[in-house]
Structure formats: structure tokens, C-alpha cells
Amino acid sequence: MFMRFFTELREAKIPVTLKEYLVLMEAMDKAVIDRSIDEFYYLSRSALVKDEKNLDKFDRVFGHVFKGLEKVDQGIATDIPAEWLKKMTEQFLTEEEKAQIEAMGGFDKLMEALAQRAKEQAEGKGEGERGGKPDGSNPFGANGYHPEGVRIGQDKGRHGRAVKVWDKREYKNLDDGVELGTRNIKMALRRLRKWVREGHPDELDMGGTIKGTAEKGYLDIQMRAERRNKISVLLFLDIGGSMDGHIKLCEELFSAARSEFKNMEFYYFHNCLYEGVWKDNRRRHTEKLNTWDIIHKFPHDYKVIFVGDATMSPYEITYPGGSVEHWNEEAGAVWMDRVANIFEHMVWLNPTAERHWDYTPSIGVMKQLMNERMFPLTIDGLDKAMKELSR
């Protein structure tokens, strides 16, 4: 049953490895939990899930595998074909992982042990040292909790606790296809980092101190500058109109970006970039800043991020006078080209679900102007956007 769990996690594109499997088995062997199905859920999740975006996928697989276990009819679970296990092994494990399994005895040993335990159960030896104990401590026992085991000779689960926790799907909003919260945005934005040590040396250099002391024979305290993220970001945020429905998500993105990027400048625009942007939406009509000055103010190595749904009339992008708020002497596309000619690294984050993009012509126009560098504002979309900016 545990092998089925392992292979289904791999099939769900959760990157679990043999090493993590062995860590989980070692934890089970050392009895770090009470062996209830609920505690096994938390233990296996800690051992096998390395990225929060996979928590929902893990919950789905766990619920499917162990919920099915409670429904297995008597006798069916004993008939697990060794060929199926071997096929799953060939499909999902690397050559190195297969070699490690063979070194431990291989799957044949497991199947032999299973057949022997099934025979003992049938002969009524289920309460003995080698049989299936009712307390659930034996991996092959019936009526127990043991999460890594195979159920033998039981027509139903008597504890009624399976899938109590994971069916709640408490992490369903962390999947990589859905909108995300501030903490998860921070995790995605951290792909865009370039660490350097700059400024006054005000941090103890432990490695340097140890090395210097060993070389000189006396205490040689060395200091170093703090590590800082050298990446600089220029953020343009679409505000108002159709973006009102995305305010919460954009606020979360803005908060996360302010936290992650110490060198970040931000400006607001409406629908498309024109000759003027602003810093304060309450004074957008009285305190506009010249876009030309802004894009020539910052070095070309700044990473430029546009955030907007790009939902408007195509005329607002392609024609002078197309803006719905003022007369723009030059088309928005002209300004977008100017930004692209100055800054090499530029992306557009769209809070509208990607499946809807083809139904809005202006999104296609803007995507073309961005040289296809438009990404949905999801965990997966942010990951791809940060990779693009890191090139």
C-alpha cells in the first residue's frame, strides 16, 4: 500500500525521492509517532513535501490512497501482483534508486513476506508476534492504524478516522494554479535574487575569524558587510476600472515585493502606459510624473514588472487619443516600446485567469508588445516570470 502511495505521489508530479522515502521509513521504524493514520499524515507530509504549492496535491493523493484502503473488500488486498510493483518501479524510479532498493533485498522479499503473513492470518495466527496485531503495529495487520501496511482479511475499517484531516483540504489555496497570499508570493519572488555584501562591515565573519585565529595563533576577529539582494525592480501597477476586482491580490503582491526588494520603485497607471504616471492615487490628476523622465532615471539593469489585466479597448493601446481618461498624443504601444528598448528584462503579470486571455483582444495585443512575456498571477506564473527576469 505504501508503494502505491509513493508511486501515486510521483504520478501527481510531486517530486518525492527514494531518499525521502527512506527517511520516512526510518522515522516509522524508530516509532517517532504513535502510528495513528492521522499522525502518519503529518509525518509523511513533513518528510515528502518540500514545497507548499504541492500540499494540495499531496492531500488529494493521500485521501485517495487511504480512503480507498478503508473500502477494500476482504481478501482483495492480499492479491497484489509483484509484476505491477516492478512495472511501477521501472516507470518512476531512477537507476540509482533501483540499485538501492535491490541492495536492501528488492521487492521480491517484500512480496514473499506478504504471502507468508497472509498465510499466517488464514491459519489464525494473527495475534502472535509475526501476525497482524489488532493494535495496528504490524505493517500487514488488519483492524489497525499502521499507515505503511497492507490490509489483510478485514472487510471494513473500524476506527472511522481515515481521511478526517486531509479531506478538509486546508491547503487547497496553495496549489500552483490558484491565486496566492502574501507569504507564497514572497517565496516565488525569492527566485529573483542576487546576493552581494555591500556597506559597512557590521556583521561577524565566523568563518574568517576561525581561519584567522588558527593561522595567527591569537583571536583574530573579522567583520563583514551584510548580505543584500542587489536586484533592483521598477514596478508599474494598473489601477482602477476592471482592476478593482483584483485589489486584494495586487495589495498582497505589492506588500510582498516591498518586503523582498529593498531597491524597488513603483508607479501607477490606468489600463496602458502613457506619458504620465503617478505615486499617489488620491492626487493622480494633480501630481503626475513624466513617464519619459521615469524610464530614463533608472539604470537599464532594473527589472521591470507590469501588473494589470490588460483588459481594455485595443484602441487604448494602438491609437493616439485612445485613452478613456485624457487625450494621449502618442499611442500606448509607443510607450511600451520605449520601455522595452531601455530595459532588457521586463514581464507583465496578469491577475486574470490565463484560460480567459484568448477572449480579450487587448490582452493578445499587449502580450505581443511584451514579446510573449506575460504570465498569470499565480504561484506557477510568478515562478516563470522570475525565471524570465533572471536570464
C-alpha positions in Angstrom: 0.0 0.0 0.0 2.8 2.4 0.8 4.4 1.7 -2.6 1.1 2.6 -4.2 1.2 5.8 -2.1 4.7 6.6 -3.3 4.0 6.0 -7.0 0.8 8.0 -7.0 2.7 10.9 -5.5 5.1 10.7 -8.4 2.3 10.4 -10.8 0.8 13.6 -9.4 4.1 15.4 -10.2 5.1 15.7 -6.6 8.9 15.4 -6.6 9.4 12.7 -3.9 12.6 10.7 -4.0 13.8 7.4 -2.6 15.9 9.2 0.0 12.8 10.9 1.4 11.0 7.5 1.3 13.8 6.0 3.4 13.7 8.9 5.8 10.0 8.3 6.3 10.6 4.6 6.8 13.4 5.3 9.3 11.0 7.6 11.3 8.4 4.8 11.3 11.0 2.2 12.4 12.1 4.4 15.3 8.4 5.0 16.3 8.6 8.8 16.3 4.7 8.8 16.1 2.0 6.7 17.8 1.2 5.1 14.4 -2.2 6.5 14.0 -3.3 7.3 10.5 -3.6 11.0 11.4 -0.1 11.2 12.8 1.2 9.4 9.8 -0.4 12.0 7.6 1.5 14.8 9.3 4.8 12.8 9.4 4.6 11.8 5.7 3.7 15.3 4.7 6.7 16.7 6.5 9.0 14.1 5.0 7.8 14.1 1.4 6.6 17.6 0.6 9.3 20.2 0.1 7.2 23.0 -1.5 4.0 24.4 -0.2 2.5 24.6 -3.6 2.4 20.8 -3.6 0.4 20.5 -0.3 -3.0 20.3 -2.1 -1.8 17.6 -4.5 -0.4 15.7 -1.5 -3.7 15.9 0.3 -5.6 14.6 -2.8 -3.3 11.6 -3.2 -3.3 10.8 0.5 -7.1 11.0 0.7 -7.4 8.8 -2.4 -5.0 6.1 -1.3 -6.0 5.7 2.3 -9.7 6.4 1.8 -9.6 3.5 -0.8 -7.9 1.4 1.8 -10.9 1.6 4.1 -13.1 0.3 1.3 -11.1 -2.7 0.3 -13.2 -6.0 0.5 -12.0 -9.0 2.4 -9.3 -10.9 0.5 -8.8 -8.5 -2.3 -5.8 -6.7 -0.7 -3.9 -9.9 -0.4 -3.7 -10.2 -4.2 -1.1 -7.6 -5.1 0.8 -8.6 -8.2 4.5 -8.4 -8.0 4.6 -7.5 -11.7 2.6 -4.4 -11.0 5.1 -3.3 -8.4 8.0 -4.0 -10.7 6.3 -2.0 -13.5 5.8 0.9 -11.2 9.4 0.7 -10.2 10.7 0.8 -13.8 8.4 3.7 -14.6 9.2 6.0 -11.7 12.5 5.2 -10.1 15.9 6.1 -11.4 18.6 3.6 -12.0 20.4 4.7 -8.8 17.2 4.3 -6.8 16.5 0.8 -8.3 20.1 -0.2 -7.3 19.5 1.0 -3.7 16.3 -1.0 -3.5 18.0 -4.1 -4.8 20.7 -3.7 -2.2 18.0 -3.7 0.5 16.6 -7.0 -0.7 14.3 -5.9 -3.5 10.6 -6.1 -3.9 10.6 -9.9 -4.2 11.4 -10.1 -0.5 8.5 -7.8 0.3 6.1 -10.0 -1.7 7.4 -13.1 0.0 6.9 -11.6 3.4 3.4 -10.5 2.4 2.5 -14.0 1.3 3.8 -15.5 4.5 1.8 -13.1 6.6 -1.4 -13.7 4.6 -0.9 -17.5 5.2 -0.5 -16.9 8.9 -3.6 -14.8 9.0 -5.6 -17.5 7.3 -4.3 -20.1 9.9 -5.4 -17.9 12.8 -2.0 -16.7 13.8 -2.9 -13.1 13.6 -2.4 -12.3 17.2 1.1 -13.7 17.5 4.5 -12.0 17.2 4.5 -12.3 13.4 0.8 -12.0 12.7 -1.3 -8.9 12.1 -1.7 -7.4 15.5 -5.0 -5.6 16.3 -3.2 -2.7 17.8 -2.0 -1.7 14.3 1.7 -2.0 15.0 2.2 -4.7 12.3 2.6 -3.5 8.7 0.4 -6.3 7.4 -2.2 -6.4 10.2 -5.9 -5.9 10.0 -8.0 -3.7 12.3 -5.0 -1.4 13.0 -3.8 2.0 12.1 -0.5 1.1 10.7 -0.2 3.5 7.7 2.5 1.8 5.7 0.8 -1.6 5.9 -1.4 -3.7 3.6 -4.8 -4.7 4.9 -5.4 -8.4 5.1 -8.7 -10.2 5.9 -10.8 -7.2 7.0 -14.0 -6.1 5.3 -14.1 -2.6 6.8 -12.2 -0.1 8.9 -13.4 0.0 12.4 -11.8 3.2 13.6 -13.7 5.6 11.3 -10.9 8.1 11.3 -9.3 7.8 7.9 -9.2 10.9 5.7 -10.5 13.0 8.6 -7.8 15.6 8.3 -6.7 15.7 4.7 -10.2 15.6 3.2 -10.6 19.1 4.7 -8.1 20.3 2.0 -6.9 23.1 4.3 -4.2 23.9 1.8 -6.3 24.0 -1.3 -5.5 27.6 -1.9 -1.8 26.8 -2.1 -1.9 24.8 -5.4 0.2 26.3 -8.2 -2.8 27.0 -10.4 -4.7 29.3 -8.0 -4.3 32.8 -6.6 -1.9 33.2 -3.8 -1.3 35.0 -0.5 1.5 37.3 0.6 3.7 34.6 2.1 3.5 32.5 -1.0 4.2 35.5 -3.2 7.3 36.2 -1.2 8.5 32.6 -1.7 8.0 33.0 -5.5 9.7 36.4 -5.7 12.8 35.0 -3.9 13.8 33.4 -7.2 14.8 36.9 -8.3 17.8 37.3 -6.1 21.5 38.2 -6.4 23.3 38.3 -3.1 26.2 40.7 -2.6 27.9 42.1 0.5 27.8 45.9 0.5 28.1 48.6 3.0 29.9 48.9 6.4 31.3 45.7 7.8 29.0 45.3 10.8 28.5 41.5 10.9 30.8 38.9 12.5 32.5 36.7 9.9 32.6 33.5 11.8 34.5 31.5 9.2 37.0 34.2 8.6 37.5 34.7 12.4 38.2 31.0 12.9 40.6 30.8 10.0 42.4 33.9 11.0 42.7 32.8 14.6 44.1 29.4 13.6 46.7 31.0 11.2 47.8 33.7 13.6 47.7 31.9 16.9 45.6 34.5 18.7 42.0 35.7 18.4 41.6 37.5 15.1 38.0 38.9 14.9 36.9 39.7 11.4 33.8 41.5 10.3 31.9 41.6 7.0 29.1 43.6 5.4 25.6 42.3 5.5 24.3 40.3 2.5 21.8 42.2 0.5 19.7 41.5 -2.5 21.2 43.6 -5.3 18.3 43.1 -7.7 16.5 46.4 -8.4 12.9 46.5 -9.5 10.7 49.0 -11.3 7.1 48.2 -10.7 4.2 49.6 -12.7 0.7 48.9 -11.3 -2.6 49.2 -13.2 -5.2 50.8 -11.0 -9.0 51.4 -11.3 -11.7 50.1 -13.7 -11.6 46.4 -14.3 -8.6 46.1 -11.8 -10.9 46.9 -8.9 -11.8 43.2 -8.7 -8.1 42.3 -8.2 -7.3 44.8 -5.5 -6.7 42.3 -2.7 -4.3 40.2 -4.8 -2.4 43.2 -6.1 -2.1 44.5 -2.5 -0.6 41.2 -1.5 1.8 41.3 -4.4 2.8 44.9 -3.6 3.4 44.1 0.1 5.5 41.0 -0.8 7.5 42.9 -3.3 8.2 45.8 -0.9 9.5 43.2 1.6 11.7 41.2 -0.8 13.2 44.0 -2.9 14.9 46.8 -1.0 15.7 48.6 -4.2 12.2 49.0 -5.7 10.4 51.9 -7.2 6.7 51.8 -8.1 4.3 53.8 -10.1 0.6 53.6 -11.0 -1.1 53.8 -14.4 -4.5 53.1 -15.8 -5.1 50.4 -18.5 -2.0 51.2 -20.6 1.2 53.2 -20.0 1.1 56.7 -21.4 3.1 59.9 -21.0 2.2 60.3 -17.3 2.3 58.0 -14.2 1.7 58.8 -10.5 2.7 57.7 -7.0 -0.5 58.7 -5.1 -3.8 57.7 -6.4 -5.6 60.4 -4.5 -3.6 63.0 -6.4 -3.3 61.3 -9.7 -4.6 64.3 -11.7 -2.6 66.9 -9.9 0.8 65.2 -9.3 1.5 63.2 -12.4 5.1 62.3 -13.2 6.6 62.4 -16.7 7.0 58.8 -18.0 9.9 59.8 -20.2 11.8 61.1 -17.1 10.9 58.0 -15.1 12.2 55.4 -17.7 15.4 57.4 -18.2 16.0 57.9 -14.5 16.9 54.3 -13.6 19.8 52.2 -14.9 19.0 49.7 -17.7 19.7 46.7 -15.4 16.5 47.3 -13.4 13.9 44.5 -13.7 10.6 46.0 -14.9 7.3 44.4 -13.8 3.9 45.5 -15.1 0.9 44.3 -13.2 -2.5 44.6 -14.9 -5.3 42.7 -16.5 -4.7 44.4 -19.9 -8.4 44.4 -20.4 -9.5 47.5 -22.4 -10.3 48.5 -25.9 -7.5 47.7 -28.3 -7.6 51.4 -29.4 -6.3 52.4 -26.0 -3.1 50.6 -26.9 -2.7 51.2 -30.6 -4.0 54.7 -31.3 -3.3 58.3 -30.2 -6.3 59.6 -28.2 -7.3 56.1 -27.3 -7.2 56.7 -23.5 -10.5 56.8 -21.8 -9.3 59.5 -19.3 -7.4 62.0 -21.4 -6.1 62.8 -24.8 -2.8 60.9 -25.3 -0.8 62.3 -28.1 1.1 59.1 -28.6 -0.3 55.6 -28.6 0.3 53.4 -25.5 2.2 50.9 -27.7 4.8 53.6 -28.4 5.4 54.0 -24.7 5.6 50.2 -24.2 8.2 50.0 -26.9 10.3 52.7 -25.3 10.4 50.8 -22.0 11.3 47.6 -23.8 14.2 49.4 -25.7 15.7 50.7 -22.4 15.2 47.7 -20.1 16.2 44.3 -21.3 14.3 42.4 -18.5 10.6 43.1 -18.5 7.5 41.0 -17.7 3.8 41.5 -17.4 1.8 39.8 -14.6 -1.9 39.4 -15.3 -4.4 38.6 -12.5 -7.0 37.4 -15.0 -7.0 33.6 -15.3 -5.0 32.5 -18.3 -7.9 30.5 -19.7 -9.8 33.7 -20.4 -7.0 35.6 -22.2 -8.0 34.5 -25.7 -11.4 36.1 -25.3 -10.0 39.6 -24.8 -8.3 41.1 -27.9 -6.4 43.7 -25.9 -4.6 41.0 -23.9 -3.4 39.5 -27.1 -2.1 42.9 -28.3 -0.3 43.6 -25.0 1.1 40.1 -24.9 2.6 40.7 -28.4 4.1 44.0 -27.3 5.7 42.2 -24.3 7.2 39.7 -26.7 5.1 36.9 -25.1 6.4 37.7 -21.7 3.0 37.8 -20.0 2.4 35.5 -17.1 -0.7 34.7 -14.9 -0.5 36.0 -11.3 -0.4 32.5 -9.8 2.4 30.7 -8.0 3.4 28.9 -11.2 3.1 32.1 -13.2 5.3 34.0 -10.7 7.9 31.3 -10.8 8.1 31.5 -14.6 8.2 35.3 -14.5 11.0 35.4 -12.1 13.0 32.9 -14.2 12.5 35.1 -17.2 13.7 38.1 -15.3 16.7 36.2 -14.1 18.1 35.4 -17.6 
